[in-house]
Amino acid sequence: MSAIDASGQLASYSSWGQGVVAAGIGGPVKARDYETGTIKDVQGTSIATPIVAGQIALARSRWPQATPNQILQSVIRSGSNNGVWNQYTGYGALSL
């Protein structure tokens, strides 16, 4: 999992390398600070990860009989890198 910025480029704070499968927007996004109750801009891989996980969860709910490999194949085919892997964004941002 890596984080990309609004232009689709690898975010400066993101991890990258052999284990990257997909990328998610790392911000800035609006989020509630539950300690203060305010809305603020946040960014990071901690934002990108739940965005990708949420997309995969939606795919699982849409196709409940799909195997994990079938879900992984949908991640690969729907990535913004058109099925091509790279070390920075994996198969790219998802469009499930």
Buried (B, 14 or more C-beta within 10 A) or exposed (E): BBBBBEEEEBBEEBEBEEEBBBBBBBBBBEBEEEEEEEEEEBBBBEBBBEBBEEBBEEBEEEEEEBEEEEBBEBBBEBBBBEEEBBEBBBBBBBEB
